[in-house]
Amino acid sequence: MYAYGGRRTRAEQDAATVEIGYALVSAAFAAAVLFGAVAGPTFLFDLPGPVSTVLLRLGMTVASLVFVARVVSVLVRFRQSAQPSQPGRTNPDS
């Protein structure tokens, strides 16, 4: 993944930037959907105070965990993916 001397090429830097952006955006979307699913009834219905508080806290907790898990899984998968050394070739020895 590194060019000669341990430095990343511009293409590798761009690929990493795009992958980080994708990880953050997809994680934010997943977290928002799950927060809405868990805490949504609090905003739609007139629920008692303790139930409303529990749903909001549970929604924030689930959303936070999903956000972190999604970012980590996308970035780990990106780092482990073997990039061909030359465009159009799938085997570095070919």
Secondary structure, DSSP 8 states (H G I E B T S, - for coil): ---TTS---HHHHHHHHHHHHHHHHHHHHHHHHHHHHHHHHHHHS---HHHHHHHHHHHHHHHHHHHHHHHHHHHHHHHHS---SSTT-S-TT-
